[in-house]
Amino acid sequence: MTWKTHLTIGTLVSLPIIASTGMIGIFGILGSIAPDLDIILGKQFHRTFTHGLFFLMFSSLGISVINKNIALIWFISYASHLFLDSLTKSGVPLFYPLRGKYGLRLFTTGFLFDKLIGICGIGMIGLYIASLIII
C-alpha cells in the first residue's frame, strides 16, 4: 500500500478514539505509517523488522508503559498497516527474522485496488465527520 492509503485508513480507524479522547488518537495516525519508517534505513530494510508481529508487540508494550490508551490505538492502527500490506503481492514478514512473507497477495502497491481502498477510506471519513455534525 502507498503511504497515502495507510494514512487514510489509519485516520479512519483512529477517528472514534479521536472523537472520544481528543489528541490521543493522533498516535493512531502515526501508528498507521510507522512501519514504513524503516525506509529511512535504506530500501534493503523496507518490509523487514518493522513489518513483523514482534515489532508490533514490542512497540505497543513499550508505549503501554507510558499510556495504555495510546498503546491500544497504536496497536490497532499499526496492525491495520500490516494487514493492508499483506493484501499486496509483496506480502509481509510477519515472523521476522524468520524467512517468509505472508498475505493474501491480491494486488500490486500503488495500482487500482490500492487507490480504491484509499478513496473508500476518504469517503468513510467524510461520512463519519458528517454524522458527528448532524447529530
C-alpha positions in Angstrom: 0.0 0.0 0.0 1.0 3.6 -0.5 1.6 5.9 2.5 -1.5 7.8 1.4 -3.7 4.7 1.8 -2.1 3.8 5.1 -2.6 7.4 6.4 -6.2 7.4 5.3 -7.1 4.0 6.8 -5.1 4.9 10.0 -7.1 8.1 10.3 -10.3 6.1 9.7 -9.6 3.6 12.5 -8.5 6.4 14.8 -11.5 8.7 14.4 -13.7 7.1 17.1 -10.8 7.4 19.6 -10.0 11.0 18.5 -13.7 11.9 18.9 -13.8 10.4 22.5 -10.3 11.1 23.8 -9.0 14.0 21.7 -5.4 14.2 20.8 -4.5 10.6 21.9 -6.0 9.5 18.6 -3.1 11.2 16.8 -0.9 8.3 17.9 -3.2 6.0 15.9 -2.5 8.0 12.8 1.2 7.8 13.5 1.0 4.1 14.1 -0.5 3.6 10.7 2.6 4.9 8.9 5.2 3.9 11.5 6.0 0.5 9.9 7.2 2.3 6.8 9.8 4.4 8.7 12.2 1.5 8.1 12.8 3.0 4.6 14.9 5.7 6.4 17.5 2.9 7.0 17.6 2.1 3.3 15.5 0.2 0.7 17.0 -3.1 1.8 15.4 -2.7 5.2 11.9 -1.9 3.9 9.3 -4.5 4.9 11.6 -6.2 7.3 11.6 -6.0 11.1 9.0 -3.2 11.3 6.5 -5.3 9.4 6.7 -8.2 11.8 4.4 -9.2 14.7 7.3 -9.0 17.1 7.9 -5.3 16.4 4.1 -4.6 16.6 4.0 -6.2 20.1 7.3 -4.7 21.3 6.4 -1.2 20.3 2.9 -1.5 21.7 4.2 -2.9 25.0 6.7 -0.1 25.2 4.1 2.6 24.7 1.8 0.9 27.2 4.3 1.7 30.0 3.5 5.4 29.3 -0.2 5.2 28.5 -2.4 2.1 27.9 -4.9 4.1 25.7 -2.2 5.3 23.4 -0.8 1.8 23.2 -4.2 0.4 22.2 -4.8 2.8 19.4 -1.2 2.4 18.3 -1.6 -1.4 18.2 -4.9 -1.2 16.2 -3.6 1.2 13.6 -0.1 -0.4 13.3 -1.9 -3.8 12.8 -4.1 -2.2 10.1 -0.9 -1.3 8.3 0.4 -4.9 8.4 -3.0 -6.2 7.3 -3.2 -3.8 4.3 0.4 -4.6 3.3 -0.5 -8.3 3.5 -3.0 -7.7 0.7 -0.3 -6.7 -1.7 1.7 -9.1 -3.9 4.8 -8.4 -1.7 3.3 -9.8 1.5 4.7 -9.1 4.9 7.3 -10.9 7.0 5.0 -11.5 10.0 7.5 -13.7 11.8 10.6 -11.7 11.1 13.6 -12.6 11.4 12.3 -16.0 10.1 12.2 -16.1 6.4 8.9 -16.0 4.5 6.4 -13.4 3.7 2.7 -13.9 4.3 -0.5 -12.4 3.0 -3.4 -12.7 0.5 -1.2 -11.1 -2.2 -4.2 -9.8 -4.2 -2.8 -6.7 -5.9 0.3 -4.5 -6.5 1.0 -1.5 -4.4 0.0 1.8 -5.9 -2.3 0.4 -8.5 -6.1 0.4 -8.9 -7.2 -1.6 -5.8 -4.8 0.3 -3.6 -6.3 3.6 -4.8 -9.8 2.3 -4.4 -9.2 1.4 -0.8 -7.8 4.9 -0.2 -10.8 6.6 -1.9 -13.3 4.4 0.1 -11.4 5.3 3.3 -11.7 9.1 2.5 -15.4 8.6 1.8 -15.9 6.8 5.1 -14.0 9.5 7.0 -16.4 12.1 5.3 -19.4 10.1 6.4 -18.1 9.8 9.9 -17.5 13.5 10.2 -20.9 14.3 8.7 -22.6 12.0 11.2 -20.9 13.9 14.1 -22.1 17.3 12.6 -25.6 16.1 12.0 -26.1 14.5 15.4 
